[in-house]
Amino acid sequence: MNICPKCERELRNPNQWHYCAKVNIGDLFKGKDEELEFVFDKLLSEIIDWENVTVSATKNCIVFVHNKTFLIVKPMKTQLDLKFYSEKEHTNFPIIKSILWNSKFENHIRVAKLEELNERVFAFIKKSYKLS
C-alpha cells in the first residue's frame, strides 16, 4: 500500500486518483441522528478485523477497501446508505437498489437502527469483500 503524504489515505498505486483531503470520520455524523454513530461503530467493529481492510473518509462517505473498494458508507440525515458489490442482481429487501456497474452489481441498503445490522446484511458485505 502507498500512503498519500497530504491526506494520509492508503492507496493501491502511488499515483492513484483520490479525493485528497483529511476528513475526520466523526465529522460526517455532525447534524445526523445520534443512533447512526452507534450503527456505524457496530459495522466498523465487525469489519475492521477482516484481513487487510483499510478505512478512510472522504468529504461525504467512509470507504472500506480490501484489494478494491468493497463497501461505501454514506451517513444521511436519518440513515446510513451502505453500498456494496455483488456478481448478481439483488432485488429483495433489504436491498433497495441494485444496478449493473461494469461487470458487477452495485447494491444499496439503508439502515437506521442497530437491530437492522443483522447477519444477512453482514453476509452481503462479506461477499463484496471476497469479490474485491
Backbone as a chain_set.jsonl record, in Angstrom:
{"seq": "MNICPKCERELRNPNQWHYCAKVNIGDLFKGKDEELEFVFDKLLSEIIDWENVTVSATKNCIVFVHNKTFLIVKPMKTQLDLKFYSEKEHTNFPIIKSILWNSKFENHIRVAKLEELNERVFAFIKKSYKLS", "coords": {"N": [[0.83, -1.185, 0.0], [0.365, 2.286, -0.616], [0.842, 5.49, 0.846], [-0.783, 8.55, 0.868], [0.928, 11.572, 1.112], [-0.315, 13.967, 1.778], [-3.084, 13.641, 2.6], [-2.987, 11.291, 3.966], [-4.289, 8.954, 3.245], [-4.599, 5.491, 2.49], [-3.461, 4.047, -0.468], [-3.71, 2.002, -3.4], [-2.007, 2.313, -5.628], [0.845, 4.372, -6.398], [0.307, 6.812, -7.797], [-2.416, 7.034, -7.793], [-5.673, 8.339, -8.419], [-7.58, 10.225, -6.107], [-9.899, 11.59, -3.682], [-8.438, 14.133, -2.166], [-8.163, 15.07, 0.843], [-7.97, 15.657, 4.302], [-10.175, 14.092, 6.35], [-12.178, 13.817, 9.156], [-13.758, 11.036, 10.435], [-15.768, 11.216, 12.367], [-16.772, 13.775, 11.922], [-18.47, 13.465, 9.775], [-20.81, 12.678, 10.878], [-21.974, 14.761, 12.162], [-24.829, 16.664, 12.964], [-26.527, 14.65, 12.281], [-28.782, 11.868, 13.011], [-28.221, 10.602, 16.242], [-28.074, 7.857, 16.742], [-27.003, 6.798, 14.437], [-24.231, 6.886, 14.602], [-23.73, 4.844, 16.439], [-24.645, 2.668, 14.988], [-22.825, 2.731, 12.863], [-20.454, 2.291, 14.323], [-20.862, -0.354, 15.183], [-20.857, -1.668, 12.719], [-18.255, -1.057, 11.84], [-16.728, -2.291, 13.91], [-17.16, -4.97, 13.404], [-16.123, -5.359, 10.796], [-13.491, -4.381, 10.752], [-11.7, -6.276, 11.668], [-11.397, -8.06, 9.618], [-9.218, -9.484, 7.205], [-6.62, -7.424, 5.926], [-8.018, -4.886, 5.631], [-8.682, -1.542, 4.965], [-9.722, 1.655, 6.126], [-11.111, 4.724, 5.275], [-11.976, 8.216, 5.109], [-13.925, 10.339, 3.006], [-15.12, 13.479, 1.721], [-17.86, 13.064, 2.048], [-18.417, 10.394, 2.68], [-17.561, 7.082, 3.968], [-15.016, 4.862, 3.234], [-14.38, 1.48, 2.648], [-11.78, -0.695, 2.043], [-10.401, -3.553, 0.531], [-8.751, -5.327, -1.519], [-9.821, -3.877, -3.471], [-12.307, -1.297, -3.388], [-14.902, -2.296, -1.309], [-17.032, -1.616, 0.235], [-19.046, 1.196, 0.798], [-19.953, 3.681, 2.956], [-22.405, 5.958, 3.494], [-23.271, 8.536, 5.485], [-26.47, 9.701, 6.044], [-29.182, 11.983, 6.747], [-31.013, 10.588, 8.507], [-30.373, 7.945, 8.157], [-27.979, 5.351, 7.292], [-26.467, 4.885, 4.22], [-25.565, 2.0, 2.719], [-23.337, 0.885, 0.438], [-22.446, -1.723, -1.635], [-20.931, -4.493, -3.436], [-21.789, -7.055, -5.855], [-21.927, -10.203, -7.66], [-24.257, -10.829, -8.872], [-27.577, -9.562, -9.571], [-29.59, -8.176, -7.007], [-32.818, -8.061, -5.755], [-34.521, -8.136, -3.624], [-35.771, -7.154, -0.376], [-33.383, -6.596, 2.18], [-32.284, -4.928, 0.265], [-32.404, -1.981, -1.558], [-31.778, -0.994, -4.006], [-30.246, -2.153, -6.97], [-27.821, -2.063, -9.279], [-26.368, -2.568, -12.452], [-22.936, -2.247, -12.83], [-20.108, -1.777, -14.546], [-18.778, -4.938, -14.618], [-20.13, -5.967, -12.504], [-22.616, -5.827, -9.852], [-23.882, -2.968, -8.237], [-25.04, -2.424, -5.103], [-27.502, -1.219, -2.762], [-28.268, -0.683, 0.634], [-30.263, 0.603, 3.224], [-29.859, 1.627, 6.535], [-31.0, 2.381, 9.822], [-31.112, 1.78, 12.476], [-29.578, -0.115, 15.134], [-30.465, -2.819, 15.294], [-31.063, -3.38, 12.67], [-28.743, -4.035, 11.437], [-28.029, -6.938, 10.675], [-27.287, -10.517, 10.481], [-27.728, -11.155, 7.802], [-27.266, -8.759, 6.389], [-24.537, -8.402, 6.99], [-23.589, -10.681, 5.688], [-23.991, -10.059, 2.966], [-22.154, -7.939, 2.767], [-19.768, -9.252, 3.372], [-19.546, -10.98, 1.176], [-19.107, -9.083, -0.81], [-16.64, -8.121, 0.023], [-15.089, -10.426, -0.394], [-15.261, -10.531, -3.124], [-13.763, -8.389, -3.923]], "CA": [[0.0, 0.0, 0.0], [1.03, 3.584, -0.629], [0.129, 6.456, 1.674], [-0.71, 9.916, 0.353], [1.557, 12.422, 2.127], [-1.182, 15.1, 2.136], [-4.299, 13.262, 3.34], [-2.646, 10.072, 4.686], [-5.111, 7.814, 2.84], [-3.874, 4.374, 1.891], [-3.804, 3.879, -1.879], [-3.072, 0.833, -4.021], [-0.951, 2.729, -6.545], [1.438, 5.643, -5.959], [-0.288, 7.986, -8.449], [-3.855, 6.79, -7.892], [-6.523, 9.483, -8.167], [-8.447, 10.116, -4.946], [-10.281, 12.865, -3.069], [-7.3, 14.373, -1.279], [-8.425, 15.985, 1.953], [-8.073, 14.952, 5.572], [-11.536, 14.165, 6.86], [-12.411, 13.058, 10.372], [-14.987, 10.26, 10.281], [-16.768, 11.771, 13.28], [-17.372, 14.985, 11.34], [-19.524, 13.066, 8.84], [-22.021, 12.39, 11.646], [-22.497, 16.001, 12.766], [-26.147, 17.045, 12.467], [-27.261, 13.441, 11.912], [-29.318, 11.13, 14.154], [-27.16, 10.079, 17.102], [-28.028, 6.395, 16.623], [-26.207, 6.413, 13.265], [-22.851, 6.64, 15.037], [-23.712, 3.514, 17.051], [-24.786, 1.72, 13.879], [-21.531, 2.699, 12.169], [-19.472, 1.646, 15.2], [-21.096, -1.802, 15.13], [-20.389, -2.071, 11.396], [-16.796, -0.955, 11.852], [-16.138, -3.278, 14.811], [-17.248, -6.282, 12.748], [-15.337, -5.424, 9.557], [-12.091, -3.973, 10.92], [-10.876, -7.456, 11.926], [-11.21, -8.848, 8.413], [-7.835, -9.359, 6.74], [-6.204, -6.358, 5.003], [-9.06, -3.877, 5.405], [-8.366, -0.168, 5.333], [-10.898, 2.51, 6.22], [-10.775, 6.143, 5.165], [-13.143, 9.072, 4.894], [-13.892, 11.393, 2.001], [-15.924, 14.594, 2.22], [-19.242, 12.701, 2.381], [-18.629, 8.967, 2.916], [-16.479, 6.287, 4.532], [-14.68, 3.852, 2.239], [-13.719, 0.273, 3.138], [-11.034, -1.264, 0.923], [-9.612, -4.778, 0.713], [-7.906, -5.091, -2.687], [-10.595, -2.812, -4.108], [-13.382, -0.844, -2.517], [-15.973, -3.288, -1.206], [-18.156, -1.034, 0.966], [-19.057, 2.644, 0.968], [-20.992, 4.052, 3.916], [-22.71, 7.38, 3.391], [-24.209, 8.989, 6.511], [-27.525, 10.611, 5.614], [-29.798, 12.632, 7.915], [-31.603, 9.63, 9.441], [-29.992, 6.585, 7.769], [-26.704, 5.115, 6.614], [-26.579, 4.192, 2.945], [-24.471, 1.041, 2.559], [-23.176, 0.472, -0.958], [-21.521, -2.845, -1.75], [-20.933, -5.076, -4.773], [-22.105, -8.48, -5.986], [-21.839, -10.737, -9.02], [-25.603, -10.906, -9.449], [-28.529, -8.55, -9.143], [-30.439, -8.483, -5.853], [-34.0, -7.197, -5.816], [-35.348, -8.314, -2.436], [-35.439, -6.449, 0.854], [-33.253, -5.18, 2.499], [-31.655, -4.151, -0.806], [-33.363, -1.042, -2.154], [-31.368, -0.691, -5.38], [-29.185, -2.996, -7.494], [-27.56, -1.518, -10.609], [-25.183, -3.103, -13.119], [-21.837, -1.281, -12.925], [-19.039, -2.579, -15.16], [-19.157, -6.35, -14.71], [-20.75, -6.395, -11.246], [-23.768, -5.033, -9.432], [-23.748, -2.037, -7.123], [-26.25, -2.595, -4.309], [-27.679, -0.276, -1.655], [-29.132, -0.983, 1.773], [-30.335, 1.735, 4.158], [-30.085, 1.209, 7.919], [-31.15, 3.496, 10.755], [-31.07, 1.272, 13.844], [-28.634, -1.211, 15.358], [-31.038, -4.134, 15.002], [-31.126, -3.582, 11.22], [-27.46, -4.629, 11.024], [-28.167, -8.342, 11.047], [-26.389, -11.463, 9.797], [-27.953, -11.088, 6.35], [-26.554, -7.574, 5.896], [-23.106, -8.703, 7.044], [-23.286, -11.684, 4.661], [-23.851, -9.324, 1.706], [-20.9, -7.171, 2.818], [-18.659, -10.216, 3.326], [-19.421, -11.416, -0.219], [-18.499, -7.97, -1.527], [-15.245, -8.15, 0.447], [-14.426, -11.541, -1.076], [-15.26, -10.207, -4.547], [-12.766, -7.319, -4.191]], "C": [[0.879, 1.255, 0.0], [0.192, 4.543, 0.211], [0.327, 7.847, 1.087], [-0.109, 10.808, 1.44], [0.666, 13.594, 2.585], [-2.353, 14.681, 3.019], [-4.121, 11.982, 4.159], [-3.58, 8.898, 4.384], [-4.219, 6.74, 2.253], [-4.391, 4.153, 0.487], [-3.081, 2.656, -2.431], [-1.877, 1.218, -4.868], [-0.43, 4.105, -6.143], [0.778, 6.884, -6.57], [-1.8, 7.857, -8.619], [-4.64, 8.055, -7.579], [-7.382, 9.213, -6.935], [-8.838, 11.515, -4.473], [-9.259, 13.123, -1.976], [-7.616, 15.477, -0.27], [-8.519, 15.141, 3.211], [-9.47, 15.165, 6.122], [-11.636, 13.279, 8.093], [-13.746, 12.333, 10.22], [-16.097, 10.813, 11.165], [-17.473, 12.992, 12.724], [-18.508, 14.649, 10.375], [-20.854, 12.801, 9.547], [-22.604, 13.625, 12.329], [-23.829, 16.362, 12.118], [-26.999, 15.87, 12.038], [-27.836, 12.803, 13.178], [-28.174, 10.481, 14.929], [-26.991, 8.559, 16.96], [-27.147, 5.952, 15.454], [-24.749, 6.152, 13.63], [-22.725, 5.259, 15.668], [-23.812, 2.429, 15.978], [-23.445, 1.594, 13.15], [-20.477, 2.001, 13.023], [-19.621, 0.132, 15.195], [-20.587, -2.365, 13.801], [-18.863, -2.114, 11.366], [-16.173, -2.043, 12.724], [-16.176, -4.69, 14.225], [-16.223, -6.382, 11.608], [-13.847, -5.176, 9.772], [-11.16, -5.169, 11.164], [-10.7, -8.354, 10.707], [-9.813, -8.543, 7.862], [-7.654, -8.239, 5.714], [-7.308, -5.371, 4.645], [-8.531, -2.516, 5.839], [-9.65, 0.659, 5.263], [-10.43, 3.951, 6.117], [-12.04, 6.926, 4.861], [-12.873, 10.053, 3.758], [-14.812, 12.495, 2.53], [-17.354, 14.207, 2.568], [-19.476, 11.209, 2.616], [-17.377, 8.322, 3.513], [-16.268, 5.098, 3.604], [-13.917, 2.712, 2.905], [-13.091, -0.415, 1.936], [-10.333, -2.54, 1.371], [-8.559, -4.718, -0.388], [-8.502, -3.963, -3.506], [-11.634, -2.364, -3.086], [-14.484, -1.904, -2.505], [-17.187, -2.76, -0.454], [-17.967, 0.472, 1.064], [-20.238, 2.971, 1.868], [-21.188, 5.557, 3.835], [-23.718, 7.754, 4.486], [-25.184, 10.009, 5.918], [-28.161, 11.175, 6.882], [-30.29, 11.617, 8.951], [-31.222, 8.179, 9.161], [-28.55, 6.553, 7.283], [-27.021, 4.393, 5.319], [-25.344, 3.307, 2.82], [-24.439, 0.59, 1.107], [-22.104, -0.608, -1.015], [-21.748, -3.51, -3.104], [-21.251, -6.568, -4.742], [-21.976, -8.9, -7.447], [-23.204, -10.807, -9.686], [-26.496, -9.816, -8.868], [-29.344, -9.067, -7.954], [-31.614, -7.513, -5.862], [-34.884, -7.292, -4.578], [-34.842, -7.489, -1.261], [-34.366, -7.235, 1.603], [-32.616, -4.325, 1.4], [-32.711, -3.276, -1.473], [-33.035, -0.713, -3.598], [-30.211, -1.608, -5.751], [-28.988, -2.625, -8.961], [-26.299, -2.155, -11.184], [-24.156, -1.989, -13.282], [-20.603, -2.06, -13.337], [-19.505, -4.032, -15.216], [-19.809, -6.87, -13.426], [-21.912, -5.471, -10.897], [-23.424, -4.205, -8.206], [-25.082, -2.068, -6.377], [-26.282, -1.594, -3.16], [-28.656, -0.825, -0.626], [-29.124, 0.26, 2.646], [-30.647, 1.196, 5.55], [-30.133, 2.442, 8.814], [-30.972, 3.062, 12.207], [-30.127, 0.078, 13.939], [-29.196, -2.567, 14.951], [-31.175, -4.408, 13.503], [-29.814, -4.133, 10.655], [-27.465, -6.08, 11.485], [-27.208, -9.215, 10.241], [-26.531, -11.398, 8.28], [-27.199, -9.907, 5.731], [-25.054, -7.836, 5.895], [-22.704, -9.758, 6.015], [-23.12, -11.026, 3.291], [-22.507, -8.588, 1.661], [-19.701, -8.113, 2.716], [-18.454, -10.744, 1.902], [-18.763, -10.332, -1.067], [-16.998, -7.906, -1.229], [-14.475, -9.244, -0.302], [-14.335, -11.306, -2.576], [-14.151, -9.203, -4.897], [-11.362, -7.853, -4.308]], "O": [[1.982, 1.267, 0.546], [-1.031, 4.415, 0.273], [1.454, 8.273, 0.837], [-0.587, 10.801, 2.574], [0.879, 14.146, 3.665], [-2.594, 15.287, 4.064], [-4.993, 11.624, 4.951], [-3.66, 7.953, 5.169], [-3.214, 7.031, 1.605], [-5.599, 4.08, 0.262], [-1.983, 2.317, -1.989], [-0.849, 0.541, -4.841], [-1.182, 4.918, -5.606], [0.702, 7.916, -5.905], [-2.389, 8.498, -9.489], [-4.34, 8.763, -6.617], [-7.858, 8.094, -6.744], [-8.189, 12.501, -4.821], [-9.222, 12.411, -0.973], [-7.363, 16.657, -0.513], [-9.079, 14.044, 3.194], [-9.893, 16.302, 6.332], [-11.22, 12.121, 8.068], [-14.758, 12.961, 9.908], [-17.252, 10.869, 10.742], [-18.646, 13.222, 13.02], [-19.412, 15.461, 10.179], [-21.898, 12.71, 8.901], [-23.629, 13.53, 13.004], [-23.955, 16.369, 10.894], [-28.083, 16.062, 11.488], [-27.432, 13.15, 14.288], [-27.272, 9.885, 14.341], [-25.875, 8.048, 17.052], [-26.602, 4.849, 15.477], [-24.104, 5.291, 13.031], [-21.725, 4.573, 15.458], [-23.141, 1.4, 16.059], [-22.99, 0.488, 12.857], [-19.691, 1.206, 12.508], [-18.625, -0.591, 15.203], [-19.955, -3.421, 13.772], [-18.266, -3.093, 10.918], [-15.187, -2.659, 12.32], [-15.309, -5.51, 14.527], [-15.535, -7.395, 11.484], [-13.024, -5.718, 9.034], [-9.962, -5.082, 10.895], [-9.93, -9.314, 10.757], [-9.3, -7.44, 8.051], [-8.427, -8.118, 4.764], [-7.503, -5.058, 3.47], [-8.001, -2.363, 6.939], [-10.538, 0.395, 4.452], [-9.477, 4.355, 6.782], [-13.043, 6.37, 4.414], [-11.753, 10.529, 3.574], [-15.236, 12.437, 3.684], [-18.016, 14.934, 3.309], [-20.627, 10.79, 2.742], [-16.301, 8.919, 3.558], [-17.22, 4.412, 3.233], [-12.944, 2.934, 3.626], [-13.761, -0.688, 0.94], [-9.748, -2.596, 2.452], [-7.528, -4.079, -0.179], [-7.787, -3.194, -4.15], [-11.805, -2.995, -2.043], [-14.939, -2.352, -3.558], [-18.254, -3.373, -0.49], [-16.879, 0.961, 1.37], [-21.374, 2.593, 1.586], [-20.262, 6.332, 4.076], [-24.877, 7.343, 4.431], [-24.78, 11.034, 5.368], [-27.71, 10.865, 7.985], [-30.016, 11.768, 10.141], [-31.693, 7.275, 9.851], [-27.976, 7.578, 6.914], [-27.755, 3.405, 5.315], [-24.216, 3.8, 2.814], [-25.391, -0.01, 0.609], [-20.996, -0.428, -0.509], [-22.662, -3.13, -3.837], [-21.016, -7.251, -3.745], [-21.923, -8.062, -8.347], [-23.304, -10.841, -10.913], [-26.206, -9.234, -7.823], [-29.733, -10.235, -7.906], [-31.432, -6.3, -5.964], [-35.897, -6.597, -4.492], [-33.657, -7.171, -1.162], [-34.449, -8.462, 1.648], [-32.429, -3.123, 1.587], [-33.764, -3.754, -1.895], [-33.885, -0.218, -4.338], [-29.301, -1.821, -4.951], [-29.874, -2.842, -9.787], [-25.285, -2.271, -10.495], [-24.465, -0.92, -13.807], [-20.106, -2.899, -12.586], [-20.542, -4.316, -15.816], [-20.017, -8.074, -13.277], [-22.151, -4.467, -11.568], [-22.77, -4.672, -7.273], [-26.128, -1.773, -6.954], [-25.243, -1.173, -2.651], [-29.715, -1.355, -0.961], [-28.087, 0.906, 2.794], [-31.576, 0.408, 5.728], [-29.409, 3.415, 8.598], [-30.709, 3.896, 13.073], [-29.906, -0.64, 12.964], [-28.497, -3.374, 14.338], [-31.381, -5.554, 13.106], [-29.779, -4.636, 9.532], [-26.962, -6.402, 12.561], [-26.426, -8.721, 9.43], [-25.55, -11.57, 7.557], [-26.571, -10.043, 4.681], [-24.37, -7.53, 4.919], [-21.579, -9.726, 5.517], [-22.217, -11.386, 2.536], [-21.812, -8.611, 0.646], [-18.722, -7.796, 2.041], [-17.317, -10.934, 1.47], [-17.951, -10.633, -1.943], [-16.189, -7.665, -2.126], [-13.363, -9.022, -0.781], [-13.431, -11.825, -3.231], [-13.664, -9.175, -6.028], [-10.426, -7.085, -4.53]]}, "num_chains": 1, "name": "protein.A"}
